[in-house]
């Protein structure tokens, strides 16, 4: 139960307070008259005695609010009380339109509207925040030619010393009753809130879901028992921490978007303690004001009843995915959006289609989707269809032979191996129409067919495909099944190339450079011009091409400082264009007209850059930059 305490500044207020308490039948558990110097200590004593809300007046209420965290109801002078005081002053000064000064703490005064009209007086009100201000305020009112002062004991004593007549304000039943009723209302609200909180905590602790409540700063306010068990920490240890401290896979920007009202809610999948979870993020909103965020973790039901045993078997036989979303790093906004989409797709049972150039991170994303899904404890099987004829494709996907002595199914097709798990088909555009039909029938009926009417095995496989070409073009050309296309095209991810992700290109390159310089014990640095050249080149092979290029660069570089000239020359050497000239394929290195002109002039002037610059009408510095741009090294130096 919420308890009320009351501190009074004067002894003569005590009998009035007791009478009002008896009349209102409001329970006050701590009632005492205190000196102002003792107000804060007495408030703390009241708190120790069990009081939750305090009633106090004037400067005492201000001090308690300033130096403690106890809720305080400030006792105000009621309008009726102020009217009686003003009438007494008028009777004492016997002046038709007296000028009266009021010096009070701001928390003491009620609404003063129309007081001057009602009593035919002129009021000068001065608010103080500390007793030390009394002298200055009296000086101000003295200059205003005040007839009378109304204030507390300290104010009236100081006014008397200056020869200004004064009247001390006294509390009546009304001011105490009003404060007491306010405190009782607060107590009822607090009691209701306490009950609601207790009920809410009971709901939280008995929920089958993990619940986290955040404030507007994105910091933890409440977690339930399930979250405590998941993270191995008590609520007291994590309250006040950013949510990323306990859920490192959560995207902070998504939470901020919800707090700012830019997003209504967000659903994704995360991996926590080796298990797949669906994460729901929603705002806490009251009267269009967002006051926080609720995160709800829902366990994604395991697909296999014997998931632990199956997981171990799959691990032993290589049918497992190693990559999680936190392993896929990117500094590119488009790629980050794609990964967030992939996390959402992980919640589905439907096929996923990934488009991207050669050497892109499709295999990593496929593994991460598997590990964030309900199939993470089932097998993950990856197969590349490029270069296989129809018989090889059928065997690779649908063979039922079991050549593995331990029963792991080494000769079985990928579909059987991936039962209750995920099958990643890389190069799905290379599937023959017959194999496409067989996959379609298997996926539609959840059974593998020898013929359309003769099921062999019931299968439960989640399919992820990747392709370098848009399958819609193949459908129009009659090379891809229209039905399979529409089955695959529901959940689509299009991975941007490295040339569209300059931030990632630089990060990947630096990682490969570090790997190979350490492996081959070579010290190599790339100039800024060299990095600029990397951005200009076309990395159609993406990470695979970039990695092999970096290794060759480290091995073949004769200089510690590698600039754009060396990078350009090596790139042209390794990746020349192939063109058909008079029916014959030939390696062709494209040279821009400007590059051709520069090389001819350098040859003409035997590498004399001053002469070349003069003919071109440019500075030697500009010439050198252009030579660097095209990777030109003169045969003759100045």
N, C-alpha and C positions, 0 to 999 in steps of 0.2 A: 504494500500500500504506500502511496506517495504521501509523505508527511510535510506539514507546513510549520515554519518557525516565524516568530515576529520579534523584532528588536525595536524598542522605543527609546527616543532621546530624552524624554522627560518623565518624571515620576507621576505627574498628574494625568498623564495619558493612560496609565495602567488601568485604573478603574473603568475608564471609558472603553478600552479595548476588551476587558473582561465582559462588560455588559453586552457589547456588540457580538462577541463570540457566543455568548449564551443565547442571544436572540436569533442569530443566524444558524445556530447548531452546527457550525463548521468547526471541525476539530483542529486545534492548534497544539502541537506537541512540544513546542519550545517557545516560551514567552518570557522576555526579560527586558529590563531598562538598563541601557549601557551608556557610558560616556563615549564621545566621538573617538577619542584616542584608543579606545578598546574595541571599536566596532569590528575591525577585521579579525582580530583574535577571537572575539565572541562569535562571529559568523562561522569560523572554523570549528569552534566548540559545538555549535548547533549542528554542523554537518556531521561531526563525530557522533553526536547524540542521535543521528538518524534523520535529520531534516533534509528534505530534497529541494524545497523552495523557501526563500526568506522574504519577509515583508520588512522594509526599512524606510526611513524618511530622509530627505535632503542630502546633506553632505555624507552622512553615514551610508546611505544607499550607493552614492557615487564611489566611495572608498571600497566598499565590498565588491562592487562590479569591477573596479579597477584591479584589485589585488587577489581576487579569487575567481573561480569558475562556477560559483554557485548562482543559479537563476534567482534574480531579485525582482520583486514587485515594488516599485517606488510608490510610497504613499503621497498622493497629491492633495493639494488644497482644493476642496470642492468649490464649485462656482457659488454655491449658497454661502459657504464660509467666507469667501472673498467679499461677497456682497455685504455681509454683516460687518466685516472689518472696515470696509469703505464707509458704511453708514455711521459707524462709531466715530471714525475720523472726522466726518462732516459735523457731527454733533459737538466734537471737541474743539474744532477750529472756528466754528460758527462763521463760515465764509460761504458765500453763495456758490462760487465755482472754484473750489480748492485744487491745488496742484499736488498730487500725491505720488511719491516715489516708492516702487517695490523693488527690493533687492532679494532675489531668490535663486536657488539652484534650479536649472531648467527642468529637472525631473519632478519638480514640486507643483508647477503651476498648471491649472486646468485651462480650458478654453476661455479667453478673455474678450471674445467678440461682444460688442455692444455694451460693455460695462460702462464706458464713459457716457454713452447716451442715457443709459438707464439711471445712473446716479448723478448725472450732471457734474462730472469731475474730469480733470485732465490727469491721465496716468503716464508716468515715466517708468518703464520697466527695465531693470538691469539684471542680466543673468551672470552669475559667477560660477567658476569651476573650482575655486579654492578659497579658503577663508582669508588668505593673504591679499585678495583683491578687494576686500571691503573698503579700505581707506581710499583707494583710487576711485571706486564707484561712488562713494559719498562725496568726494570732491567734485565729480562730474555733476551730480544731482544738486549740489550746493550752488554751482554756477547756473543751474536752471531755475534757481529761486524756488526750491521745493518748500511747500508748507508743512509736509508731514512725511515720515518714512514708515513703511511697514516692512518688517523683516523678522529674522530669528533673533535669538538671545544675543549672539555675537554682534549682529548688525545693530540692534537697538542699543547695546552698550557703547559701541563706537559712535553712534549718532548722538547719544547723550553727551559724550566727551566733546563733541563739536557744537553742542548747543542746539541740535536739531531735534524737535519733538518726534517721538516714535511710538509705535504700537507693535507689540510682538504678536505674530500670528499664532493662533492656538488651534489645535486639532479638535474636531467635533466628531460625533458619531458618523457623519456622512463620509469623511475622508477615510476613516478606518474601515467602515463597512465596504466602501468601493474597492479598497485595496484587498480586503479579505475575500470578496466575491471574485475578483480577478485571479487571486492566487488559487482559489478553489477550482475555477474553470481550468487554469493551467494544470492543476493536479489531476483533474479528470482526463484531460487530453493526454498527459504524460502516462497515466495509468492505462489508458486505452492503447497508447503507442507501445507501452511495455508489454501488454498482452499480445498485441499484433506481432511484435518482435519475437516474443516467445513462440507464438504459433508459426511464424515464418521460419524460425530456427528449427522447429520440429519438422516442418515440411522439408526444409533443406536436408536435415540429417537423415530423414527416412526416404529421401528420393533415391531412385535407382540411377539417376544421372548426376554427373559432377556439376556443381553450380559455383560460379565465381561472380561476385558483385564488385564493380569498379566505380570509382568516383569520376568526376569530370576531368581529372588529370590522368586518368587511365591507371590509377593505382588501386591496389586491392583493398577492399573494405571488409568483405565477408567471403569465406569459403565454407563448403559443407564437409561432412565427414568423408565422403567419397573422395573429394579432392585431397584431403589430408592423407588418406591412405595411398593415393596415387603418387603423391610427391614425397611422402615420407616426412612431412613436417606438420606441426600444429599451426592452427590459425594465427596464434600470437606471433609466430616466427615470420609470417609473410605479410601481415597487415601493413599497409603503407608502401609495399614494394611495387614496382612496375610489374604488370602481368607477365612480361617477357622473362622475368626471373624464374617463374615456375613453368611457363609454357613457351619455351624458346622458339617454337615453330609458328607462333601466332604473328600475323602481319600487323605491326603497330599502326600502319597507315589506314588499315581497314577500321580499326577501333576509332581513330581520330576522325575519320569521315563520318562515322555514325554519331559521335559526340557533337560534331559540327553541323549535323542535320543534312549532310550531303548524301547520306545513304540511310535507308530505312532499316535494313537488316542485312546480315551476311551469313552465308552457309558455306562451309568448306570441310575438308577432311584433314586430320592430322595424325601423326604417329606418336604415341606416348607410351613409354615403357614396353615397347615391342608389340603394341596392339593398335588396331585401327579405330579411330573415333570420328564421329561426326560432330563438328563444332558449330553451334548456332550463336550468333552475336546479335543482340537487339538492344535498343535504347530503353532507358527508364525515363518515361515522359509524364509530366504533370502540367496540365493547362498549357500545352505547346512549349514548355520549357524542358530541355533534356537535362536530367540531374545525375545521370550515370549510365552504366552499361551492365547488362547481364550476359555472361558467357555460360552456355550450357553444353556439357560434353555428354554425348550419347554413344554408348558402346555399340559398335557395328558387330552384329552377331556373327560368330565364326561360321564359316560355310561347312566345315567338316567337323564331325563329332570327335574324330581322333586327330585333331589339329596338331597337337604337340608331337605325336608319333610321326604323322605325315610330314611335318616340318623337318624333323630330323632325317627322315628317309630322303626327302627332296634335297636337302643340304648335302647328304653323302653322295648322291648321284648327280649333283650339279644342276638340279632343276630349281634354282632359287635366285631371287633378285637381290642384288647387293646395294642398290641405290635407293636413297630416300630423298625427299624433296629438299631437305636441308643440305644435301650433298651437291645440289645443282646451284652453283653460284652465278649470279648475273648482276650487272650494274645497269642494264638497259630496261627502260620503262615498259616497252612492248613485250619483252621476254618475261618480265615480272608478272604482267597481266596474264600472259599465256600460262605460266606456272600456277597462278591462282585458279584459272579455269580448269587446269588439269586436276587440281586438288578437288574441285567440285565434281568433275567427271568420275573421280575415283569412287564416289558414293554410289554410282549407278552400276547396274549389271549389264548394260548395253555395250555394244562394240564402240571402240574409239578409233578414229582415223587421224593419222598424223601425216602432214605434208611437209616436205622440206628437201633442200638440196642434199647432194652426197656429203658425207662427213659431218652431218648435223647431229644434234644431241637427241635424236628420236629414241634410241635404245635406252638412254638414261631416263627419259621421261616415261617411257613404257614401264620400266622397272619401278619407278617411284609411284606411278598410278597403282600398280599391283600391291606394293607395300603399304599404300594408304587405303586399301580396300578391305572388304571382308574376306578376301581370298589370300591374304598375305601368308596364311599358314598352309595354303595349298601349293601345288607346283607352279613354277614359272618356267615356261618353255619358249625359247627363241629360235626362229628358223629363218634363213635367208633363201628366197625363192629364185634369185637371179641365177641364170645359167643352167636351170634344170629343164629337161624335156618333160612331156606329160607323164610318162611312166615314172620318172624319178620323183616328180611332184606328188603323184598319187601314193607312191611308196613312202615318201618322207612324211606325208600327212596322215595317211590312213592305214598303213601296214599294221597287221595284227600279230606278226611274228614276235616271239619272245626269245631272243638269243642271249639274254643276260642270265648267267648261271645263278645269280643271287635273286633273280626275280625282279630286278629293277626295270626291266623292259627296255633294254638297250636297242632291240630291233623294232620296237613298236613305233607306230607313227606318232607325230607330234600331237595330234588330236587326242589320242588315248593317253599319252604322257601328261597332257595338260588338264585332264579331267579333274573337276573341282578346283581348278586354278585358272591361270591366264596363259593364252597363247599369243605371242608376238610374232607376226608375219612381216618380215622386212622385205621390201620389194614386191608388195602385193600386186602391183601392176603387171608383174610377169606371170601371174597365174593363168593357166589355160582355161578356156571356157568350161571344159568338162570338170576340172578341179573346182572352179568357181561354183558350179552347180552343186557339187558334192558338199562344199562348205556351206552353201546356202541351205541345203536340205538339213544338214546337221544342226545348224544354228536355229533354224525355224522350229524344228521338231524336238530339239534336244536329244536326238538320236542319230547315230551314224548308220547310213543305209548302204547295203550292198546293191540293192535296187530300191526303187521308190516304195515298194510294198513289203520289203523284207528288212526290218530293223535288226541290227547286230548288237549294238551296245547303247544304252542310254548314257548320254554324256552331258556334262555341265561345264562348259568352257566359256570363259570371257575372252573375246577376241580383240586384239589391238593390231591394227595394220599401219604400215608406213609406205609412202610412195613419193617418188621424185616428180611424178607428173599428175596432173589433175585427172581423176578418173572419169569425170564427165565427158571429156574429149574422147576417151576410149569407148565410152558407152555409145556415143554418136557414131563412132567408127565401127561399131559392132564387135569390139574386142573385149568388152567387159560387160558382165551381166548387169542389166538394169536393176533387177531386184536386189542383188548383193550390193550394188552401189548405194541404193537408198537405205539399206540396212546399216551400212557403214557410215553414211553421211550425216547421221544425227548428231554425234558428238565429235566435232572436228577441231583439230589444233593445227595451225599453220606456223611453223617455226621460222622466224626471220633469219636470213643468212647472216654470217659474220660481217659482211660488208654493210649490212643494215644496223649492226650493233658494234660501233667502233669502240665503245667502252669495253665490251667483252673481248673483242679482237686483241686489244692491248693487254688485257689481263691474261688471256690464254697465252699470248706470245711470251709475256714476262715469265709465266709459270714454266713453259717449255724451255725458255732460255736458262732459267735457274737450274732446271733438271739436267740439261745437257752440259752446261758449263761445270757443274759439280761432278757429273759422271766422267767427263773427259779432262777434268782438271785444267780448264782453260778460262782465262779472264777476258771477257768480251763485254763491251758497252755499246749500246745503240745510241746514235746521236738523235737529236730532235728531228733533223731532216730525215733520218732513217725511219723513225716512227711515222712521219708524215707520208713517206713513200709506201710503208706497209698499208696505210689507209687507202692509198690510191690504187693499189693493185687489186685484181679480181680474184678472190679466194673462193672459187666455185667448189673446191673440195673441202671448204670450211675447216673444222678442227683437225681432220686427218691430214689435209694438205699443209696446214699451218705447222703442225707438229713435225712432219717429215722435212719441211723447208727449214725449220729452225735447227734441227739436228745437222742438216747439211751445212748450214751457215756456220755453226759452231765448229764443225770439223774442217771446213775448207778456208775459213777466214785466216788471212795472214797478218791481220792488224787487230789490235785490241779495240780500236774505235771503229765501229762499222757505220758507214754513212749510206745515204740514198743511192750513191753510185754503185756500191757493192751489192746492195739489195736488189736494185734494178737488174744488174747484169746476171746475178744468180737466178733470179726469177725468169728472165728470158731464156737462160740456158736450160733450166729445168722444165719449163712449161711453154714451149713454142706452139704457135697455132698450127693446125693441120688444115691445109686447103687442097682442093682438087684443081690441078693445073693441067689442061689438055688431057683429061681423063686419068691423070696420075696423082696420087696423094703425095704432097710434099710439105715439109715443115716450113712454116712461114713466120717470120718475126715481123710484126707490124711496127713500122716506123712512121711517126708523124711527119708531115711536110716540114715543120719547123726544125725538127731534129735532123732531117736529111740536109737541110740548108746549112745548119750549124756545122755538121761534120764536113761538108764540102768546103766551107770557108776555112775551117781549121786546117784541113789538108792543104788548101791553096796557100795559106800563109804559114805553113809548117808549124802550126800550133801557137803562133804569135797572137795572143789574145787581144793585145792592144790594137793590132791591125784589123782583126775581125770586128772588135767593138766599134772601131772608127767607121768601117764600111756599113755596119748595121745602124750606126747613129745612136748607140747606147753606151753606158758606162761599162767598164770592165767588171765592176761588181755585179751589175745586172746580167752580163754575159755569163759570169761564173754561176749565178743562181740558175740560169736556164740550162747550163751544162749539167749542173747537179740534178735538175728536174728530170732530164732525160738520160741520166747516167752516162754522160759522155766524158771520157778521159782523153785529152789531146795526145797525139803521138810525139809532139815536140813541145817542150815546156819553154817558157820565156827565159 
